[in-house]
Amino acid sequence: MVALDHKGSEGGEHGETERVRTIIVAGQSSQRTRAVLRALRGFTNVIWPISLEAALAQSGSEDAGCLVIADDLREERIDDFLQEARELRRNLPIFVITDPDDVAEAVSAMRHGATAVIEIPPSYAVLCEEVARAMQ
Amino acid sequence: MKELSQTVFVVDDDDAVRNSLRLLLKSAGLSTEIAASAQEFLSNYDTAHPGCLVLDVRMPGMSGLEMQHELNVRGATIPVIFITGHGDIPMAVEAMQHGAFDFLQKPFRDQELLDRVQRALTRDTEYRARLRQTDRIRERLASLSPREREVLDLVTQGKANKIVAGDLGVSQRTVEIHRAHVMQKMEAGSLAELVRMMMAVAPQ
């Protein structure tokens, strides 16, 4: 697991007094995850790659700013995961990346607590706007 | 006041869809009202009427999403099931973010819609029951005197009578009397029940 600064290199120094919250990207080295990371390249403190289980543990941290679920998951698993994440942190913004036009999956994710669902390839502007709003 | 029975409202500009939905819902024993436009529905709809709403997204004039917004402005809590033949993810996300109960793409199986309608009706029943319960608690709270309310707030914070007496500058006996009145007026059988009541009406 590494934190990327805005240039995509490891590490990243932050001010000692200002807490920088993390963007947790749940996903391994799939095409989806890579597309998400490209879209988020302007952000500091992106944590990846990370399994769903590890993402859940990270989500409980006060430093967690938002969670992006990039992995291609079967519907039941993601719904359970969303419910667990919601129980852990009720107000944590959670974004789910889905296949284009998979409206049923998007609706299911929203019903189970996703803040928003974004199609792949994630539009740089849409994902950045959503994440930026979440990090405010 | 006589309680209204649950109704499934259907709003769709397509005659064929409206009629087939009406027949389907009727065949399942559900009371149904149909409207051909958002305006027609809104001009007759009373937010106190229990039920659920099956709403087409794309309609001439006011769209389904615009109608959902108008319902939210009116404070309506009716569960909304959107149906559409041309749905996409941003549209579904917008509808769900604004409180839609579900979003269904055409064509769908009859049973699929009936299952969702039943779930929506159950949700509406449960929500309205909770609302009635909190209304009753608020009515009981309003019947308390200012001193009884003070005692209620302090005892539900877990303070013992002796501490409450000290906080309010009265005798312990006086607190006990106020406390007994509070329990009676709130119709609470125990302190735990009283705490649950206060939690039910606490702002989220």
Chai-1 contact restraints between the chains, C-beta under 6 A:
chainA,res_idxA,chainB,res_idxB,connection_type,confidence,min_distance_angstrom,max_distance_angstrom,comment,restraint_id
A,V103,B,G87,contact,1.0,0.0,6.0,A-B,restraint_1
A,V103,B,A92,contact,1.0,0.0,6.0,A-B,restraint_2
A,V103,B,Q105,contact,1.0,0.0,6.0,A-B,restraint_3
A,A106,B,I89,contact,1.0,0.0,6.0,A-B,restraint_4
A,A106,B,A92,contact,1.0,0.0,6.0,A-B,restraint_5
A,V107,B,A92,contact,1.0,0.0,6.0,A-B,restraint_6
A,V107,B,F103,contact,1.0,0.0,6.0,A-B,restraint_7
A,M110,B,M96,contact,1.0,0.0,6.0,A-B,restraint_8
A,A116,B,V93,contact,1.0,0.0,6.0,A-B,restraint_9
A,V117,B,I89,contact,1.0,0.0,6.0,A-B,restraint_10
A,V117,B,V93,contact,1.0,0.0,6.0,A-B,restraint_11
A,E119,B,I89,contact,1.0,0.0,6.0,A-B,restraint_12
